[in-house]
């Protein structure tokens, strides 16, 4: 196969576009989509100046998605005085897995010369995910605990680091899966929250001071293209699945999407595009009905925003430590 752009040897065929791309044009294509998403979402505020720069905290796990996102952000904004980039990594306490990905994160941030902060579950919660997976006091998949703990740390530390934006490496496959899960559950309220929390352009979101605004600049790029970009650019990504990964429902959705994409190229793009429009409509209705964050109080244990007396994170930490 030859590259449709230059005639050199192609390294991939994007069935959804029909294009064959060489190494150079595949990498350029990925970078262009990330930068376009940053522009379209209004990620860089017009108020950011060299004298008053914005702080962007990037959730860096060491896996392919977060490594590629961090690399492109550093290449794009590393010398821009309007932006301070900070990488935040979390060590969950998974033997033989997280140590390797943390090594990859440290190598990357050294190469890019950006600040790198590391937080551990052991220091924050007094537990390790290996222990959680073994004890499982709530009878849940390990991912259910870990997702709650990770979100808590990302949110708290982003705030502590003075973040204006919190960026995560969710790709097209991730977001299309989430869209379908919300469709299938009929969770319109969650769609509205998704738009205002991380999906909508910043000028179109409802304002809140309870959470650091999130962004997902990689969400237009399919997972396989992210992985290929990391390989072609020789980035220090740790591409291994977590040994505790067991999100059965998301796995079913993932398989469904892969089959649909194979039979009908472009399915993921269509799902996410339509979902973004519906999520915006849901968010507008949510605001018109007066359904804002007023139901949130503060956790009796840690002070985090929650609709309960005790937030989900504190409840699960107590369940694990008292098991």
N, C-alpha and C positions, 0 to 999 in steps of 0.2 A: 504494500500500500504506500502511496505517496501523499505527502501533506498537501491539502487543498490550498494552502496559503503560499507555499514556496517550492513544492516539488521534492523536498527532502523526504527521507524515510519517516513514515508516520509511526507514532508509538501508541496511538489510540484511535478508536472510532467512536464518536458520540452519536449514538443511534437517534437521540431525540432531535439533533440538529442536522444529522447527515454528514457532518464534517469529519475528515481524517486530519489529525494534527500531529506535527513533529514535536520533539521535546521543547523547542523554543516557543512555538506557538501555543502549545498546551499550557505552559507556565505563564505566558503572557495573558492567555485567556482567563486563567484562574485569578491572576492579580487584578485584571481589569474588572472582573465581576465583584471582587471584594471592594475595590475602590469605588465602583459605581454604587454599591449598596451603602457605603459610608456616606456618599454624597446624597443619595436619594432619601436616606433616613435622617439627614441633617445632623449627623453625629458630631461634627465639629462646629461648635457654637460660634456665631459671629462675634460674640463677646470675648472669646479667648484671644489674648494678646501675649506677646513676649513678657510683658510686665505682670500679667495676671493669667498664667497658663491654666489649661484644664488638666486634671489628673485622670488618666484612663488606667484602671486596674484590669489586667487580663488574667483570667483564670487559666493557669498553665499546669496541666496534668502531666505533660511529657508524652502524651499520645499524639497521633498524627494530626488531629484537628487543631488542638490548641497550639501545637508547635508551628504548624503552617500559618495559623492566624497571627501568632506572635512575630514570626519572621516577616510576614508581609507588612504588618503594622510598623515594625522597626525599620524596614526598608523605606516605607512611605513617610513616616513621621519621626524617625529617630533623630533627625537634625532639625526638626521643626520646633522653634522655641515656644510655640503656642501649646505644645502638648508635652506632658510628662508621662512616660510609660512606666508602669510598675507591674511586674509579673508576680502572681500569688499562687503558690503551690500548696497542696494539702496532702499530708502523709496520713493515710487512714489506718495504717497498721496492718498491712497485708503482706505476709512474709513471702519473699521471692518474687514479688510483683512491683510494689510501689517503690522499692529501693532503686530498681533499674530505671523506672520512669522519672524518678527524682534526679538521678544522675543525668538523664537526657535533658531535663529542664535546666539543671545547673550548667551543663555544657553549652546549651543554646544561649542562655542569658549572658554567659561570659563572652561568647563570640559576638553577641549583639551589643554588649556593654550597656545593659539595662538593669535596673534595680530588681532584685529577686527576694521575695519574702516567703518563708516556709512555716507552715503551721501544722501541728499534729493533733490527731484525735486524743492521743495519750495525754498531752499537755492540757488540752481544752476540756475534755470530758472524762479523763481518767479511764479510758477504755480503748481497745483496738478492734478493728473490724473482724479479725480472726476470732476473737472472743465472742463478738456479737453473733457471727454466723454459727458458731458452735452452740451458744446458749439459746438464742432465738426465743426469748420469753413471750413474744407476741404472736408467734407462729406465722411470721411474714418472711418474704424473700429478703435476703441480705440487702438488695438494692433499695428496698423500701426504707430501711433504717439509714443507709448511707446517703441516700438522696436528701433526707431531712437534715442530717448532720452537715453535709457539704454546703447546702444552701445557707444554713445558719452561719457557718464560718465565712463563706464568701461575702455574705451581706455585712456581717459585723466588721470584718477586717477591711473590706472596701471602704466602709464608713470611717474606720479608724485611720486609714491611710489618706483620708480626705478626697476620696474618689468623686469625680463628677459623673463618671460613667463606669459601669462594670461590663466588660466584654467577655463573652464565652464563645467557644469554638463549635457551636452547633451547626451541622451541615444541612444540606437539602434533605437528605434521607431522614435525619433526626426530626426536622420540623414537619415534614410531610407525615411522618408517623404520629407525631403529637396531634396534628390537625385531624387525622382520621380517628384517633382515640377520642378526641373531644366530640367529633361528629357522631360516632357510634354510641357514645354515652349520652348524647343530647344535652351536653353541659354548656348551655349558651352563656351562663355567667362566667364560666372558666374561659370561654373564648374572649369575652370582654376583658377579663383580667389579663389574658395573654397579650392582647393588643396593647393595653396601656403599660404593661410591665416590660415588654421586650420586643414586640413585633412591629408596632406602628412607628412611623416617622416621628421624631421627637416633637416637632411643632404641633402634631395632631393628638398627642397623648394628654390624658388628664394629669394635672400636676399633683404631686404628692411629696411630702417631706418625710414619709415613713420608710421609704426604701431607696437605695441607690438605683437610679435608672439603668436598665440593662440594654445591651445591644448584641446582635448576632450577625456580624458582617460576613460570615462564611455561608450563610443560609441559602445562597443561590447556587452553590457548588455541590454536585453529587459526591457521595462518600468515596467512591472509587477514584475520582479525579483528585480529591484531596490526598489520598494515599499515594497516587502516582506522582503528584507534585512533590510530596515529601521525599519520595525515592529519587526522583530525577534531580532534585536540588541537593541531595545528599544531606538532608537535615537529620539531626540526632533525635529521631522520634522512636519511642518504644511502642512497637505495634504488636501488642499481645493483649488478648482479652482477659479481664479480671477473673480470677478463679472462682469468685463468688457470684459472678453475673448470672442472674436467673430471673429476669423480668419476662415471665412466660407470656403475658398478654401482649407486651410490646414486641416480643419475638414473633408472635403470630401476625401482628400487623406488618412487621418488617418483611416476613415471607410473602404475605399477600401483595405488598407493594412491589417487591422484586419480580413476582410473577406477572403483575399487571404491567410493569415497566418493560419487561421483556416482550410481551405481546403488543403493548401499546406505548411505544417510546414517547416520553414527554408527560407521562401520567403524574409523576411527582411534581413537576413544575406547575401543571394545571391545578392539582389539588391545593398546593400552597398559595398560588395566585388567587384562586377563588376563596380560599379560607381567609386570606388577609382582608379581602373585601367584606366578607361576612363578619369577621371579628371586629372590624371597624364599625359596622352597623350595630353590632351587639353592644359595643362600648358606648356608642352614642345613645342607644336606648337605655343602657345602664345608668348613664348620667342624667338623662331626662327624667327617669323614674326616681332620681335622688338616691340611687344605690351607690353610695360612696364608701369611704373607709371609716365612716362613723361608727360601724359596729366593732371596730378594733379597739381593744384596750391594751393594757400592758401585762405581760406574764408576771405572776406573783414571784417567780423564782429569779428570772434574769432580766425582766423589763422589756423583752422583745415584743413587738406588735403581735397581738393575737386576739381572736374572738372568744377565747376560753380563759379560764383563770390561770391555767398552766399551758404554755405553748407545747406544740407537738414534740419539739426537740427535747425539752426538759422532761416531758412525760416518758419518752423513749430512753433517755439516759438513766432515769430512775428505774425503769423496768429492767434494764440490762444490769445495772450495778447492784440491784437488790435481788436479782435472780439466784 
